[in-house]
Amino acid sequence: MFTVEQIQTAHGKVKTGADFPSYIKDIKLLGVTQYETYVTDGHIDFHGGSNYTVIVPAKYEPIEIASTTKTEVFKAELLAHQQGKTDYLTFIKMCADTGIEKWAICMDRMTCIYYDKAGKEILVEEIPI
């Protein structure tokens, strides 16, 4: 199965949102079936077959997630990030400011689902591969 180090090596290649599809290909080849990224501190839970899970620890000091979700602002800023106009930490701050608590990637369905603090699905996207 995959290790935290392998995940971190793959993630190290990501500079902007435009690099995301390649990252997904890389970690899928490692055996990742799904993962959740938590905006509050950047920790990520990666899952594989047979209930295998590795946790990449927090990447930064905890930040507060806005209580009010600003869906349209989030969608516009997400698009800019996906076009390579912002770096990862800028994207994280934007998520927190617009009320996004986490996102979940499902490799089988090739989707990315963004959630607010209440666990409500805010946006479901297909991952372009």
Residue pairs with C-beta under 8 A, 6 or more apart in sequence:
1 31
1 48
1 49
1 52
1 54
2 27
2 30
2 31
2 32
2 46
2 48
2 54
3 54
4 54
4 55
4 56
6 30
7 27
7 30
7 32
7 44
7 46
7 54
7 56
8 56
10 23
10 26
10 27
10 30
11 23
11 56
13 19
13 22
13 23
13 26
14 20
14 22
14 23
14 88
15 87
15 88
16 81
16 84
16 85
16 86
16 87
16 88
17 78
17 81
17 82
17 83
17 84
17 86
17 91
18 82
18 83
18 84
19 84
20 82
20 127
21 127
21 128
21 129
24 105
24 107
24 110
24 127
24 129
25 129
27 35
27 46
28 107
31 48
31 49
31 52
32 46
32 47
32 48
32 107
33 47
33 48
33 49
33 106
33 107
33 108
34 47
34 104
34 105
34 106
34 107
34 108
35 44
35 45
35 46
35 47
35 104
35 105
36 44
36 45
36 102
36 103
36 104
36 105
37 43
37 44
37 102
37 103
37 104
37 105
38 44
38 45
38 101
38 102
39 63
39 65
39 92
39 95
39 96
39 100
39 101
39 102
40 62
40 63
40 64
40 65
40 96
40 101
41 58
41 59
41 60
41 61
41 62
41 63
42 58
42 59
42 60
42 92
43 55
43 56
43 57
43 58
43 59
44 55
44 56
45 53
45 54
45 55
46 53
46 54
46 55
46 56
47 53
60 89
60 92
63 92
63 93
63 96
64 96
65 95
65 96
65 99
65 100
65 101
65 117
66 96
66 97
66 98
66 99
67 99
67 117
68 99
69 98
69 99
69 100
69 116
69 117
69 120
69 122
70 97
70 98
70 99
71 98
71 122
71 123
73 98
74 94
74 95
74 98
74 99
74 100
74 114
74 122
74 123
75 123
77 86
77 91
77 94
77 98
78 91
78 94
78 114
78 123
80 86
81 90
81 91
81 94
86 94
95 114
99 116
99 117
99 122
100 114
100 115
100 116
100 122
101 115
101 116
101 117
101 119
102 114
102 115
103 112
103 113
103 114
103 115
104 112
104 113
104 115
105 111
105 112
105 127
106 113
110 126
110 127
110 129
111 124
111 125
111 126
111 127
112 124
112 125
112 127
113 121
113 123
113 124
113 125
114 121
114 122
114 123
114 124
114 125
115 121
115 122
116 122
